[in-house]
Amino acid sequence: MHNDRQSSNWIAVCPLERIVPNTGVCALVNGEQIAIFHVIDGESRVFAIGNYDPNAEVSVLSRGLVGSLGERIVVASPIYKQHFDLQTGECLEAPEHSVAAYPARIADGQVWVGI
């Protein structure tokens, strides 16, 4: 599931102001833990990926450090430090441990995730 996927079911998660810039939060959306990140890199954007880190087998990605590797915006898992691409969910060091990515957008001051 990538951000360019068409989604017809958008869910309002929280006001954008509740997510400190360049950090993430965890939200329960349709019974799934989703890590939502607010990134400011010239513009304010949001990204959503699965919160479960398959490398560490715990739900912690929303607490990771946001940064960039080349052109990619990533989060480093707080456990083993693997990097996950926030647009695709790909785990750069172990692609077999990639996570789902969900479309996310900002509208009317709210963060929306497409399921």
Secondary structure, DSSP 4 states (H G I P E B T S, - for coil): --TTS--S-EEEEEEGGGS-TTEEEEEEETTEEEEEEEEESSSEEEEEEESEETTTTEE-GGGSEEEEETTEEEEE-TTT--EEETTT--BSS-GGG---EE-EEEETTEEEEE-
